[in-house]
Amino acid sequence: MREDVEEFDAYLNHLAQALGHADRHAGLKGYCSGLVMPLSRKSVEPMAAHIDPLHASAKHQSLHHFVAKAEWSDRAVLQQVREWVMPALGLHAAEEAGYYWIIDDTGFPKKGKHSVGVARQYCGQLGKQDNCQIAVSLSIATQRGSLPIAWQLYVPKEWIEDRERARHAGIPDDLAFETKPQIALAQLREAVASGIAPGIVLADAGYGDETAFREGVTELGLLYAVGIRSGTSVWAPGTAPLPPRPWSGRGKPPTLLRRGPGHEPLAVKELAMQLPANAWQTVTWREGSNAALSSRFAAVRVRPAHHDYLRSTVRDEEWLLIEWPDGDTEPLKYFLSTAPEEATLEQLVFVTKMRWRIERDYQDLKQEFGLGHYEGRGWRGFHHHATLSIAAYGFLMAQRLRMQSGGRGKKTSLNARCLPFPRITSPGGVQRAQRHVPDSITTLRILLGQRLMQRWLSSCTTIERATTYMTQ
């Protein structure tokens, strides 16, 4: 018990170096301690009542000031979190499949109209359009674990254009409107500039379908495997746009690529429907909760065609990966990837399906660390609360990774094949975290919360201890 709690104290002291003022250290320690406590709701008021029931009102004020008003840097704290977690995350990265940079967004349903950035938009948690906030994140991941390293609220254009409303919610005056893919690309640029270990960029069709996003990733020198929509146009294998028209000798020589009758790109769905039966193979990529996960896939080399008639050079070939489950009437998912030409179908599927790690991030952050429980309405508090939730999650992720490496928890199979992109394990190599296993984030959070409470109680007088039990 003592070792875990002392390590948590050391971790919080490490994070406190980024806060700027020593008087903020107590707020950091109190807030992060509250986030790992066994509470059904992890907003300021219940956390204050739980971690200091004898002085709940004063603790509420101090925690609220720390998360909603104090001017500390989210970026600096997340950097400290990353510095602590990355050594554990990288223990097996080289011998397995390296790193992945996973882009995604998550929604927080809201009922009012005053919370910063709230608007009627698609909310994945609800599966429909509704009143919600949306945040974009970048996570670094391996087969064994993951960590969000960047986080930003998406602010709809209507908020940016209403400067009075934006200023009232604390949105910085210099914040310009950015789409979610533009926010994600900025996060990738910052990660590259910070020298973070590079990874294959993974994203769903909300990002991958944008040509500017994919080209921006390539300009950063990163590979990607991203979802696209069924209507995305590509040049079929062996085809490409026509060269510029021959120069007539007058005026400026033509430079733009051409299309022509009978020489047009295809939608990826149309291309998929034309593939022969022998193009499809069943691939198993990992073990699920109850059975191995597998589906039918095909992969062909294509050239993206979006607006290439405005270009003077032909785009490079890349992989089109198509998933068509057996028994379905049409393909289910489509992906574009800049994986090397020699990549195998198994490798393409394995890499693309690594996006499941972000689902684990959000599930644990929301269910275990109250990511969506913040009740304030301002820009600063929204980001501070998310940063602290990620910080609490990061400590337990590092602890779990070290347990696996030390043989205390379950370990993934290292039956790796010698493949250049990337080395992949057997289908059982990546296991979905389960709540009943000793090294799950849930179990570790419960144990740490109990031990923190035991330490606090052991420091109380008999009267204080009795009062605490009566208030729980």
C-alpha positions as CSV (number, residue, x, y, z in Angstrom):
1,M,0.0,0.0,0.0
2,R,2.7,2.5,1.0
3,E,4.6,2.1,-2.2
4,D,1.7,2.9,-4.5
5,V,0.7,5.9,-2.5
6,E,4.2,7.2,-2.2
7,E,4.7,6.8,-6.0
8,F,1.4,8.7,-6.5
9,D,2.8,11.5,-4.3
10,A,6.1,11.5,-6.3
11,Y,4.0,11.7,-9.5
12,L,2.0,14.7,-8.3
13,N,5.2,16.5,-7.2
14,H,6.5,15.9,-10.7
15,L,3.4,17.4,-12.3
16,A,3.4,20.3,-9.8
17,Q,6.7,21.6,-11.4
18,A,4.5,22.8,-14.3
19,L,2.0,24.8,-12.2
20,G,4.1,27.9,-11.7
21,H,3.1,28.7,-8.1
22,A,3.6,26.6,-5.0
23,D,0.2,27.5,-3.7
24,R,-1.4,25.5,-6.5
25,H,0.2,22.2,-5.4
26,A,-2.5,21.5,-2.9
27,G,-5.2,22.0,-5.5
28,L,-3.4,19.6,-7.9
29,K,-3.1,16.9,-5.2
30,G,-6.6,17.3,-3.9
31,Y,-8.2,17.3,-7.4
32,C,-6.3,14.3,-8.7
33,S,-6.9,12.4,-5.4
34,G,-10.6,13.1,-5.8
35,L,-10.6,11.7,-9.4
36,V,-9.4,8.3,-8.2
37,M,-11.8,8.1,-5.3
38,P,-14.8,5.8,-5.5
39,L,-17.4,8.4,-6.5
40,S,-20.3,8.1,-8.8
41,R,-19.8,11.7,-9.9
42,K,-16.4,13.5,-10.0
43,S,-17.3,17.2,-10.1
44,V,-15.9,19.7,-7.6
45,E,-18.6,19.5,-4.9
46,P,-18.7,15.7,-4.3
47,M,-14.9,15.4,-4.6
48,A,-14.4,18.2,-2.0
49,A,-16.9,16.5,0.4
50,H,-15.2,13.1,0.0
51,I,-11.5,14.1,0.4
52,D,-12.0,16.6,3.2
53,P,-15.5,16.1,4.8
54,L,-14.7,18.1,7.9
55,H,-13.9,21.2,5.8
56,A,-16.0,20.5,2.7
57,S,-17.0,24.2,2.0
58,A,-13.4,25.5,2.1
59,K,-12.1,22.6,0.1
60,H,-14.8,23.2,-2.5
61,Q,-13.8,26.8,-2.9
62,S,-10.1,25.9,-3.3
63,L,-10.7,23.1,-5.8
64,H,-13.1,25.3,-7.8
65,H,-10.5,28.1,-7.9
66,F,-7.8,25.7,-9.0
67,V,-9.7,24.1,-11.9
68,A,-11.8,27.0,-13.1
69,K,-9.7,30.2,-12.5
70,A,-6.0,29.4,-11.8
71,E,-3.8,30.4,-14.8
72,W,-1.7,27.3,-15.2
73,S,-0.8,25.7,-18.5
74,D,-2.6,22.6,-19.7
75,R,0.1,22.0,-22.3
76,A,2.9,22.1,-19.6
77,V,1.1,19.7,-17.3
78,L,0.3,17.3,-20.2
79,Q,4.0,17.4,-21.1
80,Q,4.9,16.4,-17.5
81,V,2.4,13.5,-17.7
82,R,3.9,12.4,-21.0
83,E,7.4,12.5,-19.5
84,W,6.3,10.2,-16.7
85,V,4.3,7.7,-18.8
86,M,6.4,7.4,-22.0
87,P,9.3,5.3,-20.5
88,A,6.7,2.7,-19.4
89,L,4.8,3.0,-22.7
90,G,8.0,2.5,-24.7
91,L,9.2,-0.6,-22.8
92,H,8.1,-3.0,-25.6
93,A,7.3,-0.6,-28.4
94,A,10.4,-1.3,-30.5
95,E,10.0,-5.1,-30.3
96,E,6.3,-5.0,-31.2
97,A,4.7,-2.6,-33.6
98,G,6.1,0.7,-32.6
99,Y,3.9,3.7,-31.9
100,Y,0.5,4.9,-33.2
101,W,-0.8,8.5,-33.1
102,I,-4.6,8.2,-32.8
103,I,-6.8,11.2,-33.7
104,D,-10.4,11.2,-32.5
105,D,-13.1,13.3,-30.9
106,T,-15.6,12.7,-28.2
107,G,-18.9,14.4,-27.2
108,F,-20.4,15.6,-23.9
109,P,-24.2,16.0,-24.0
110,K,-25.4,19.2,-22.5
111,K,-28.9,20.6,-21.8
112,G,-28.3,24.3,-21.7
113,K,-26.7,26.8,-24.1
114,H,-24.2,28.5,-21.9
115,S,-21.5,25.9,-21.5
116,V,-18.5,26.9,-23.7
117,G,-18.7,25.5,-27.3
118,V,-22.0,23.8,-26.8
119,A,-24.1,23.5,-30.0
120,R,-26.4,21.2,-31.8
121,Q,-24.0,18.7,-33.5
122,Y,-23.4,15.0,-33.9
123,C,-22.6,13.4,-30.5
124,G,-21.0,9.9,-30.7
125,Q,-22.1,9.1,-27.2
126,L,-25.7,9.6,-28.2
127,G,-25.4,8.3,-31.7
128,K,-27.3,11.3,-33.1
129,Q,-27.3,15.1,-33.4
130,D,-28.0,16.8,-30.1
131,N,-26.9,19.6,-27.9
132,C,-23.3,18.8,-26.8
133,Q,-19.6,19.8,-26.6
134,I,-17.0,18.2,-28.8
135,A,-13.3,17.8,-27.9
136,V,-10.5,16.7,-30.3
137,S,-7.7,14.6,-28.9
138,L,-4.4,13.1,-30.0
139,S,-3.2,9.9,-28.2
140,I,0.0,8.0,-28.5
141,A,-0.5,4.3,-28.3
142,T,1.2,0.9,-28.5
143,Q,-0.3,-2.6,-28.4
144,R,-0.2,-2.5,-24.6
145,G,-1.5,1.0,-23.7
146,S,-2.2,4.6,-24.7
147,L,-2.1,8.1,-23.4
148,P,-3.9,11.3,-24.6
149,I,-1.1,13.9,-25.3
150,A,-3.2,16.8,-26.7
151,W,-6.8,17.9,-26.0
152,Q,-8.8,20.9,-27.4
153,L,-12.4,21.9,-27.4
154,Y,-14.0,22.3,-30.9
155,V,-15.6,25.7,-31.0
156,P,-18.4,26.0,-33.6
157,K,-18.3,29.1,-35.9
158,E,-21.4,30.6,-34.3
159,W,-19.4,30.9,-31.0
160,I,-16.4,32.5,-32.7
161,E,-18.6,35.0,-34.5
162,D,-20.4,36.0,-31.3
163,R,-17.5,37.7,-29.6
164,E,-19.4,38.8,-26.5
165,R,-20.7,35.2,-25.9
166,A,-17.2,33.8,-26.5
167,R,-15.6,36.3,-24.2
168,H,-18.1,35.6,-21.4
169,A,-17.2,31.9,-21.6
170,G,-13.5,32.7,-21.5
171,I,-12.6,31.7,-25.1
172,P,-9.3,33.4,-26.0
173,D,-9.7,36.5,-28.1
174,D,-7.2,35.3,-30.6
175,L,-8.8,31.9,-31.2
176,A,-9.9,31.6,-34.8
177,F,-12.4,29.1,-36.1
178,E,-10.9,25.7,-37.0
179,T,-12.6,22.6,-38.2
180,K,-11.9,19.4,-36.3
181,P,-9.4,18.1,-38.9
182,Q,-7.6,21.5,-38.7
183,I,-7.4,21.2,-34.9
184,A,-6.1,17.6,-35.2
185,L,-3.5,18.6,-37.8
186,A,-2.3,21.4,-35.5
187,Q,-2.0,18.8,-32.7
188,L,0.1,16.6,-34.9
189,R,2.4,19.5,-35.9
190,E,3.0,20.3,-32.2
191,A,3.7,16.7,-31.4
192,V,6.3,16.5,-34.2
193,A,7.8,19.8,-33.1
194,S,8.0,18.5,-29.5
195,G,10.1,15.5,-30.6
196,I,7.6,12.9,-29.5
197,A,8.4,9.4,-30.8
198,P,6.7,9.3,-34.2
199,G,3.9,6.9,-35.0
200,I,1.5,5.9,-37.7
201,V,-1.5,8.3,-37.7
202,L,-4.9,6.7,-37.3
203,A,-8.2,8.4,-37.6
204,D,-11.8,7.8,-38.7
205,A,-13.5,9.0,-41.8
206,G,-14.4,12.4,-40.2
207,Y,-10.7,13.2,-40.6
208,G,-9.4,10.8,-43.2
209,D,-12.0,11.8,-45.8
210,E,-10.4,15.3,-46.0
211,T,-7.7,15.5,-48.6
212,A,-6.1,18.5,-46.8
213,F,-5.8,16.5,-43.6
214,R,-4.1,13.5,-45.3
215,E,-1.8,15.7,-47.3
216,G,-0.9,17.6,-44.1
217,V,0.0,14.3,-42.4
218,T,2.2,13.3,-45.3
219,E,4.0,16.7,-45.3
220,L,4.9,16.1,-41.6
221,G,6.7,12.9,-42.7
222,L,4.2,10.6,-41.1
223,L,2.5,7.5,-42.4
224,Y,-1.3,7.2,-42.0
225,A,-4.1,4.6,-42.1
226,V,-7.4,6.6,-42.0
227,G,-11.0,5.9,-42.7
228,I,-12.8,7.4,-45.7
229,R,-16.4,7.4,-46.9
230,S,-17.8,5.2,-49.6
231,G,-18.1,8.1,-52.0
232,T,-14.5,9.1,-51.9
233,S,-13.1,9.0,-55.5
234,V,-9.9,7.2,-56.5
235,W,-8.2,6.1,-59.6
236,A,-8.5,2.3,-60.0
237,P,-5.3,0.2,-60.0
238,G,-3.3,0.8,-63.2
239,T,-5.1,4.1,-64.0
240,A,-4.2,7.8,-63.4
241,P,-5.4,11.2,-64.7
242,L,-4.5,12.2,-68.2
243,P,-1.4,14.5,-68.6
244,P,-1.9,18.2,-69.5
245,R,-3.1,19.0,-73.0
246,P,-0.4,19.4,-75.6
247,W,0.7,23.0,-76.0
248,S,-0.7,24.7,-79.1
249,G,2.3,27.1,-79.3
250,R,0.3,30.1,-78.2
251,G,-0.2,31.4,-74.7
252,K,0.8,29.7,-71.5
253,P,1.6,26.0,-71.8
254,P,-1.2,23.8,-70.1
255,T,-0.1,22.4,-66.8
256,L,-3.2,20.8,-65.3
257,L,-4.1,17.1,-65.3
258,R,-7.2,16.0,-67.1
259,R,-10.1,13.6,-67.1
260,G,-12.0,12.6,-70.2
261,P,-15.0,10.5,-71.4
262,G,-14.3,6.9,-70.3
263,H,-11.4,8.1,-68.2
264,E,-12.8,9.0,-64.9
265,P,-12.1,8.0,-61.2
266,L,-14.4,5.7,-59.3
267,A,-16.0,6.0,-55.9
268,V,-14.4,3.5,-53.6
269,K,-17.7,1.6,-53.1
270,E,-18.0,1.2,-56.9
271,L,-14.4,-0.1,-57.1
272,A,-15.0,-2.5,-54.2
273,M,-18.1,-4.0,-55.9
274,Q,-16.1,-4.7,-59.0
275,L,-13.3,-6.7,-57.3
276,P,-13.2,-10.4,-58.0
277,A,-14.1,-13.0,-55.4
278,N,-10.5,-14.1,-55.0
279,A,-9.5,-10.5,-53.9
280,W,-11.2,-11.1,-50.5
281,Q,-9.5,-12.8,-47.6
282,T,-10.6,-13.4,-44.0
283,V,-8.2,-11.8,-41.5
284,T,-8.2,-12.2,-37.7
285,W,-6.6,-9.2,-36.0
286,R,-7.0,-9.7,-32.3
287,E,-8.9,-11.5,-29.5
288,G,-12.1,-9.8,-28.4
289,S,-13.9,-10.2,-25.1
290,N,-15.5,-13.5,-26.1
291,A,-13.9,-14.6,-29.4
292,A,-11.3,-13.7,-32.0
293,L,-12.2,-10.7,-34.1
294,S,-12.1,-11.3,-37.9
295,S,-13.7,-10.1,-41.1
296,R,-13.2,-10.2,-44.9
297,F,-10.8,-7.7,-46.4
298,A,-9.3,-6.7,-49.8
299,A,-6.5,-4.2,-50.5
300,V,-5.6,-2.6,-53.8
301,R,-3.2,0.2,-54.8
302,V,-5.0,3.4,-55.9
303,R,-4.4,7.1,-56.3
304,P,-6.7,9.6,-54.5
305,A,-8.6,11.7,-57.1
306,H,-10.1,14.6,-55.2
307,H,-9.7,17.8,-57.4
308,D,-6.6,16.4,-59.1
309,Y,-7.7,18.3,-62.2
310,L,-6.5,21.4,-60.4
311,R,-3.0,19.8,-59.9
312,S,-0.1,19.6,-62.3
313,T,1.4,16.4,-60.8
314,V,-0.1,13.0,-60.2
315,R,-0.6,11.9,-56.6
316,D,1.4,8.9,-55.4
317,E,-0.2,5.5,-55.1
318,E,-1.4,4.3,-51.7
319,W,-3.4,1.5,-50.2
320,L,-7.1,1.2,-50.3
321,L,-8.3,-1.2,-47.6
322,I,-11.9,-2.4,-47.8
323,E,-13.8,-4.4,-45.1
324,W,-16.7,-6.4,-46.3
325,P,-18.0,-8.8,-43.6
326,D,-19.2,-12.2,-44.8
327,G,-23.0,-12.1,-45.2
328,D,-23.3,-8.3,-45.6
329,T,-24.8,-7.0,-48.9
330,E,-22.1,-4.3,-49.4
331,P,-18.7,-3.3,-47.9
332,L,-18.7,-1.9,-44.4
333,K,-15.6,0.3,-44.1
334,Y,-13.0,1.9,-46.3
335,F,-9.5,3.1,-45.5
336,L,-6.6,4.8,-47.2
337,S,-3.0,4.1,-46.0
338,T,0.4,5.3,-47.0
339,A,1.9,2.1,-45.8
340,P,4.8,0.8,-47.9
341,E,4.0,-1.0,-51.1
342,E,5.3,-4.3,-49.7
343,A,2.9,-4.2,-46.7
344,T,0.8,-7.3,-46.4
345,L,-3.0,-7.5,-46.0
346,E,-2.5,-8.7,-42.4
347,Q,-0.3,-5.8,-41.6
348,L,-2.8,-3.3,-43.1
349,V,-5.7,-4.7,-41.1
350,F,-3.7,-4.9,-37.9
351,V,-2.6,-1.3,-38.1
352,T,-6.0,0.0,-39.1
353,K,-7.7,-1.8,-36.3
354,M,-5.4,-0.3,-33.6
355,R,-7.9,2.6,-33.4
356,W,-9.7,0.5,-30.8
357,R,-7.2,1.8,-28.2
358,I,-8.8,5.3,-28.3
359,E,-12.1,3.7,-27.4
360,R,-10.4,2.3,-24.2
361,D,-9.0,5.8,-23.5
362,Y,-12.4,7.4,-23.6
363,Q,-14.2,4.6,-21.8
364,D,-11.7,4.7,-18.9
365,L,-11.5,8.5,-18.8
366,K,-15.3,8.9,-18.7
367,Q,-16.2,6.0,-16.5
368,E,-13.3,6.0,-14.1
369,F,-12.0,9.6,-14.0
370,G,-15.1,11.7,-14.6
371,L,-13.9,13.3,-17.9
372,G,-17.4,14.4,-18.7
373,H,-18.4,15.4,-15.1
374,Y,-17.2,19.0,-15.1
375,E,-20.1,21.3,-14.3
376,G,-18.5,24.6,-15.0
377,R,-19.2,26.6,-18.2
378,G,-15.8,28.2,-19.0
379,W,-13.0,27.5,-21.5
380,R,-10.3,27.3,-18.8
381,G,-12.2,25.0,-16.5
382,F,-13.2,22.6,-19.3
383,H,-9.6,22.1,-20.4
384,H,-8.1,22.1,-16.8
385,H,-10.6,19.3,-15.8
386,A,-9.7,17.2,-18.8
387,T,-6.0,17.7,-18.2
388,L,-6.3,16.5,-14.6
389,S,-8.5,13.5,-15.7
390,I,-5.8,12.6,-18.2
391,A,-3.1,13.1,-15.5
392,A,-4.9,10.7,-13.1
393,Y,-5.4,8.2,-15.9
394,G,-1.7,8.5,-17.0
395,F,-0.4,7.5,-13.6
396,L,-2.4,4.3,-13.5
397,M,-1.6,3.6,-17.2
398,A,2.2,3.8,-16.3
399,Q,1.6,1.6,-13.3
400,R,-0.2,-1.0,-15.3
401,L,2.4,-1.1,-18.0
402,R,5.2,-1.6,-15.5
403,M,3.2,-4.4,-13.8
404,Q,2.9,-6.2,-17.2
405,S,6.6,-5.8,-17.9
406,G,7.5,-7.1,-14.4
407,G,5.4,-10.2,-14.8
408,R,2.8,-9.2,-12.2
409,G,0.0,-8.7,-14.7
410,K,-1.1,-10.4,-17.9
411,K,1.4,-10.1,-20.7
412,T,0.8,-10.0,-24.4
413,S,2.3,-12.6,-26.6
414,L,5.5,-11.7,-28.3
415,N,5.2,-14.2,-31.1
416,A,6.1,-11.5,-33.6
417,R,6.6,-12.0,-37.3
418,C,9.5,-10.4,-39.0
419,L,7.6,-7.9,-41.1
420,P,8.7,-4.4,-42.1
421,F,5.4,-2.6,-41.5
422,P,5.1,-3.2,-38.6
423,R,6.1,-6.3,-36.7
424,I,2.8,-7.8,-35.6
425,T,2.0,-10.3,-33.0
426,S,-0.3,-13.3,-33.1
427,P,-4.0,-12.6,-33.1
428,G,-4.0,-13.1,-29.4
429,G,-1.3,-10.5,-28.9
430,V,-3.5,-7.5,-28.1
431,Q,-6.0,-8.1,-25.4
432,R,-9.0,-5.9,-24.6
433,A,-8.8,-4.7,-21.0
434,Q,-11.2,-6.4,-18.6
435,R,-12.6,-5.0,-15.4
436,H,-12.0,-8.2,-13.4
437,V,-8.3,-8.6,-14.1
438,P,-5.8,-7.4,-11.5
439,D,-4.0,-4.9,-13.8
440,S,-7.1,-3.2,-15.4
441,I,-7.3,0.6,-15.0
442,T,-10.6,0.1,-13.0
443,T,-9.0,-2.3,-10.5
444,L,-5.9,-0.1,-10.0
445,R,-8.0,3.1,-9.6
446,I,-10.2,1.4,-6.9
447,L,-7.1,0.2,-5.0
448,L,-5.4,3.5,-5.1
449,G,-8.5,5.4,-4.0
450,Q,-8.9,3.0,-1.1
451,R,-5.3,3.4,0.0
452,L,-5.4,7.2,-0.2
453,M,-8.5,7.2,2.0
454,Q,-6.9,4.7,4.4
455,R,-3.9,7.0,4.7
456,W,-6.1,10.0,5.3
457,L,-8.1,8.2,8.0
458,S,-4.9,7.0,9.7
459,S,-3.9,10.6,10.2
460,C,-7.2,11.7,11.7
461,T,-8.1,11.8,15.4
462,T,-10.8,9.3,16.7
463,I,-13.4,12.1,16.6
464,E,-12.5,13.1,13.1
465,R,-12.6,9.5,12.0
466,A,-16.1,9.0,13.4
467,T,-17.3,12.2,11.8
468,T,-15.9,11.1,8.4
469,Y,-17.7,7.8,8.5
470,M,-21.0,9.5,9.4
471,T,-20.7,11.8,6.4
472,Q,-19.9,9.1,3.8
